[in-house]
Amino acid sequence: MPSPDGRTLIVLADGRCLDAQGDERQGVLYVRAADTLETQRASPNVAPPIAVHPSRPLVLTGRESGWSLPEKGSPQTWRGSEVQVIDHDSGRQLERFPLQPPFVWLDDERFLSRSMGFYHGRRALDPSFAEHHLPISSLFNDDEADGVAEVHAFTGRAELRVRCGVYGRWSRLEHLAVRGDVAVYGGFLEVGAARLPTWEVLWSHQMGTGGLGYQMRALAVSPDGGHVAVGAGGKDGLRDLTVFEVDGGREVLCLPLGRMLGGAGLLTTKTTEVTCLAWHPRGWLAVGTRAGLVVHMHLSGAIQVYRGAARAIEALAFTRDGASLLVASKAAIARFPLLDAER
């Protein structure tokens, strides 16, 4: 993703996997020149996802809690969640918090992040968090503390803004974006919007029935804050790409993208998975898929398709001038110049 000044790209090469001992091999955070893609700096041991600070050379990065995969005959171990603030110019970790993704910057000092309830929250705490992050540790005082926390990135001051039960919407939070005084959220099967700072839910839509039928994979809000796009994957292939108005939640567009691409002979199956989304400043959407195809989609429903990578597309970003699209896969980053009519 582009840095705030547009001169560099923040690229996370995700090398995560669980080895036989259950240790996590994390990725490398690269800072690359936006024009040449030449690597300027690299910081190891950074976990995805990341969120770039709006004005400073900082990123939020973090991981969820979960059980490790043990070596045969060994017990499972619990891996606590963690959110870090990293200076990507120096590679130095400035702060770390016992929270988990998703997270998003509210302004130059504060961010929102998902918190956890007592059971998982207490497991996530290790001795190094005990005193330095006492304000956040105090969030984990009962089984209703799952929700969304507002955190000051440089003082550690935290306040739980939303509480919920184990099966409430905030405990299933997977995507989060903020535009003005509205937070747009996505869960496993739900998309909606809430008013800040009260977190009153303005609207929500159930997107599927669970199982393999629908799985939300990406969420992106347009630059003008008017629309939110939701990308998914699933065996039904009926709601792979959906666009809503942020104000009111009206559905603007719903495309069975996998079926459309399969019908055009571009896929060997009738389903695909939307892996990432990026809005162009002019209001149209670039869509990356697991099949390696890139789709340019306009709100009229018109689409253009081309192959962006041989493997699944991991991320998309437009250059600062809006003249090119950067497409990242596990293997490489490629630049695709846009047609004059799209710039």
C-alpha positions in Angstrom: 0.0 0.0 0.0 1.2 3.6 -0.7 2.7 5.7 2.1 1.0 8.9 3.0 3.2 11.0 0.7 2.8 8.5 -2.1 6.6 8.3 -2.7 7.1 4.8 -1.3 5.1 1.5 -1.0 4.7 -0.4 2.2 4.9 -4.1 1.2 4.4 -7.0 3.5 5.9 -10.3 2.3 3.9 -12.8 4.3 6.0 -15.8 5.2 3.9 -17.0 8.0 3.4 -20.7 8.7 3.5 -22.9 11.7 6.4 -25.2 11.9 6.6 -28.5 13.8 7.2 -26.7 17.1 4.3 -24.4 16.6 6.5 -21.3 16.2 5.4 -18.5 13.9 7.6 -17.5 11.0 6.5 -14.0 10.3 6.9 -11.9 7.2 9.1 -9.1 6.2 8.0 -5.4 5.9 9.6 -3.8 2.8 9.7 -0.1 2.0 10.0 0.3 -1.7 10.2 3.3 -4.1 6.8 3.8 -5.7 8.3 4.6 -9.1 10.9 1.9 -9.4 9.8 -0.6 -6.8 13.4 -0.7 -5.5 13.7 -1.9 -1.9 14.9 0.9 0.4 14.4 -0.7 3.8 13.3 -4.1 5.2 12.1 -5.0 8.7 11.8 -8.7 9.6 9.3 -10.4 11.9 6.3 -8.4 11.0 2.9 -10.1 11.0 0.0 -9.2 8.7 -2.3 -7.4 8.3 -1.0 -3.8 8.4 -2.5 -0.3 8.5 -0.5 2.7 7.4 -0.6 5.8 9.5 -2.3 8.8 7.8 0.7 11.2 8.0 3.7 9.6 9.8 6.0 6.7 8.8 4.2 4.3 11.1 2.2 1.1 10.6 -0.1 -1.0 12.8 0.5 -4.7 12.5 -0.9 -7.6 14.4 -2.0 -11.1 14.7 -5.0 -12.9 16.2 -4.8 -15.4 19.1 -5.1 -19.1 18.5 -3.8 -22.5 19.2 -0.5 -23.6 17.7 -0.1 -26.8 15.7 1.9 -29.0 18.0 4.6 -31.5 17.2 3.4 -35.1 17.4 3.0 -36.1 21.0 3.3 -32.5 22.3 0.5 -30.5 23.8 -1.0 -27.5 22.0 0.1 -24.1 23.1 -1.9 -20.8 23.1 -0.5 -18.0 21.0 -1.7 -14.6 22.3 -2.9 -11.9 20.1 -0.8 -8.7 19.6 -1.0 -5.3 17.9 2.3 -3.4 17.3 3.1 0.1 16.3 6.2 0.0 14.0 8.3 2.9 12.6 8.9 1.6 9.0 11.7 4.1 8.4 13.8 2.7 11.2 12.2 -0.7 11.7 11.8 0.0 15.4 8.8 -1.3 17.4 7.4 1.7 19.3 4.5 0.0 21.2 2.7 -3.4 21.5 -0.8 -4.0 22.8 -2.8 -7.1 23.8 -5.4 -6.6 21.1 -6.1 -8.2 17.7 -7.0 -7.3 14.1 -8.9 -5.7 12.6 -7.6 -2.2 13.4 -7.8 1.2 11.7 -6.3 4.6 12.5 -8.9 7.2 13.7 -6.5 10.1 13.6 -2.8 10.8 14.1 -2.8 9.5 17.6 -5.7 7.0 18.1 -6.7 3.7 16.5 -9.6 1.3 16.8 -8.9 -2.4 17.4 -10.8 -5.5 18.3 -10.5 -6.5 21.9 -11.3 -9.9 23.5 -13.3 -11.3 26.3 -12.1 -12.6 29.7 -11.3 -16.1 28.6 -9.2 -15.3 25.5 -8.1 -11.9 26.8 -6.5 -13.3 30.0 -4.8 -16.0 27.9 -3.4 -13.3 25.6 -1.7 -11.4 28.4 1.9 -12.2 29.1 4.1 -10.8 31.9 5.5 -8.1 29.7 2.0 -6.6 29.3 1.1 -6.7 33.0 2.3 -3.2 34.2 3.0 -1.2 31.0 -0.4 -1.9 29.5 -2.5 -1.9 32.7 -5.3 0.3 31.1 -5.8 -2.3 28.4 -5.4 -5.2 30.7 -8.2 -3.9 32.8 -10.5 -4.4 29.7 -10.4 -8.1 30.4 -12.4 -8.1 33.6 -15.5 -10.1 32.6 -16.8 -12.3 29.9 -18.6 -9.4 28.2 -15.4 -7.5 27.4 -15.3 -8.7 23.8 -15.7 -5.7 21.4 -14.0 -2.7 20.0 -11.4 -0.6 21.9 -10.2 2.9 21.2 -6.5 3.2 21.9 -4.0 6.1 22.1 -1.0 4.7 20.2 1.6 6.6 22.2 0.3 6.6 25.8 -1.5 3.2 25.9 -4.7 4.8 27.2 -7.6 2.6 26.1 -11.4 2.6 26.4 -13.7 -0.1 25.4 -16.3 1.5 23.1 -18.4 -1.5 22.3 -19.2 -4.5 24.5 -20.8 -7.7 23.3 -21.4 -11.3 24.2 -19.4 -14.2 22.7 -21.6 -14.5 19.7 -22.3 -10.8 19.2 -21.5 -8.9 16.0 -18.4 -7.2 17.4 -16.9 -10.6 18.5 -17.0 -11.7 14.9 -15.5 -8.5 13.5 -13.0 -9.1 10.6 -13.0 -5.8 8.6 -13.1 -2.2 9.8 -12.9 1.2 8.0 -13.6 4.7 9.2 -14.8 7.6 7.1 -15.6 10.8 9.1 -18.0 9.9 11.9 -19.0 6.5 10.4 -17.3 3.2 11.0 -18.1 0.6 8.3 -17.6 -3.0 9.6 -17.7 -6.5 8.2 -18.0 -9.8 10.0 -18.0 -13.3 8.8 -21.5 -12.9 7.3 -22.5 -9.3 8.1 -21.7 -5.9 6.7 -23.0 -2.6 8.3 -22.2 0.9 9.5 -22.2 2.5 13.0 -22.1 6.1 14.1 -19.1 7.3 16.0 -18.5 7.8 18.9 -21.7 6.2 20.2 -21.4 3.0 17.9 -25.1 3.2 17.2 -25.7 0.7 14.3 -27.1 2.7 11.4 -27.7 -0.3 9.1 -26.6 -3.9 8.6 -27.1 -6.6 6.0 -26.8 -10.4 6.4 -24.7 -11.6 3.5 -25.0 -15.4 3.7 -26.0 -18.4 5.7 -22.6 -19.6 6.8 -20.7 -22.8 5.9 -19.1 -22.8 2.5 -21.9 -20.8 0.9 -20.5 -17.3 1.7 -17.2 -16.1 3.3 -16.4 -12.4 3.4 -12.8 -11.7 2.3 -12.4 -8.0 1.7 -14.0 -4.6 2.4 -13.1 -1.2 1.0 -14.7 2.3 1.3 -14.6 4.6 -1.7 -12.4 7.7 -1.5 -15.4 10.0 -1.2 -16.9 7.9 1.6 -20.1 7.3 -0.4 -19.8 3.5 -1.1 -18.5 0.4 0.5 -17.6 -2.7 -1.6 -17.6 -6.2 -0.1 -15.7 -9.1 -1.7 -16.3 -12.7 -0.9 -15.9 -16.3 -1.9 -18.2 -19.3 -1.6 -19.6 -22.2 -3.5 -22.8 -20.5 -4.5 -21.0 -17.7 -6.3 -24.0 -15.4 -6.1 -22.7 -12.5 -4.1 -19.0 -12.4 -4.9 -19.0 -8.6 -5.2 -21.5 -6.3 -3.6 -21.6 -2.5 -3.3 -23.7 -0.5 -0.8 -24.2 3.2 -0.1 -22.6 4.1 3.2 -25.4 6.5 3.9 -28.4 4.3 4.4 -27.0 1.0 3.3 -28.9 0.7 0.0 -27.5 -2.1 -2.2 -26.2 -0.5 -5.4 -24.7 -3.5 -7.2 -24.4 -7.2 -6.7 -22.4 -9.4 -9.1 -21.9 -13.2 -9.3 -18.4 -12.5 -10.4 -17.2 -16.1 -10.4 -20.1 -17.2 -12.6 -19.6 -14.3 -14.9 -15.9 -15.1 -15.4 -16.7 -18.8 -15.7 -19.3 -18.2 -18.3 -16.9 -16.1 -20.3 -14.4 -19.0 -20.4 -11.9 -17.2 -18.1 -12.2 -19.8 -15.3 -12.3 -23.5 -15.3 -14.9 -23.4 -12.5 -17.9 -21.2 -11.9 -16.6 -19.8 -8.6 -13.7 -17.7 -7.6 -12.7 -15.8 -4.4 -12.4 -12.0 -4.2 -9.1 -11.5 -2.3 -8.7 -7.7 -2.3 -10.3 -4.5 -3.4 -9.0 -1.0 -4.3 -11.0 2.1 -5.3 -9.7 4.5 -7.9 -10.1 8.2 -7.1 -12.6 8.5 -10.0 -15.0 6.1 -8.3 -14.5 2.7 -10.0 -13.2 -0.5 -8.4 -10.3 -2.8 -9.0 -10.9 -6.4 -7.8 -8.3 -9.0 -7.2 -9.2 -12.7 -7.3 -7.7 -16.0 -6.1 -7.6 -17.1 -9.8 -5.0 -14.3 -10.5 -7.5 -12.2 -12.5 -8.0 -8.5 -12.1 -11.4 -7.0 -12.7 -12.1 -3.3 -13.3 -15.7 -2.7 -12.2 -17.8 0.4 -12.7 -21.0 1.1 -10.7 -22.9 0.7 -13.9 -22.0 -3.0 -13.7 -19.6 -2.8 -16.7 -16.4 -4.9 -16.1 -13.1 -5.4 -17.9 -11.0 -8.4 -17.0 -7.3 -9.3 -17.5 -4.7 -11.6 -15.9 -2.8 -9.8 -13.2 -0.7 -12.7 -11.9 -0.1 -16.4 -12.3 -1.1 -17.0 -8.7 -3.7 -15.6 -6.3 -3.6 -11.8 -6.0 -2.7 -10.7 -2.5 -3.1 -6.9 -2.7 -4.0 -4.0 -5.1 -3.1 -0.3 -4.9 -3.3 2.6 -7.3 -0.3 4.9 -7.7 -0.7 8.4 -6.3 -1.4 10.0 -9.7 -4.1 7.3 -10.5 -2.3 6.4 -13.7 -1.3 2.8 -12.8 -2.5 -0.2 -10.8 0.0 -2.1 -8.7 -0.8 -5.8 -8.4 0.9 -8.0 -5.8 1.0 -11.8 -5.6 3.2 -14.1 -3.6 5.7 -14.1 -6.4 6.0 -10.5 -7.6 4.6 -6.9 -7.8 3.5 -5.8 -11.3 2.5 -2.4 -12.6 -0.3 -2.0 -15.1 -0.8 1.4 -16.7 -4.4 2.4 -17.0 -6.2 3.6 -20.2 -6.7 7.3 -20.5 -10.4 6.9 -20.0 -9.9 5.3 -16.6 -7.4 7.7 -15.1 
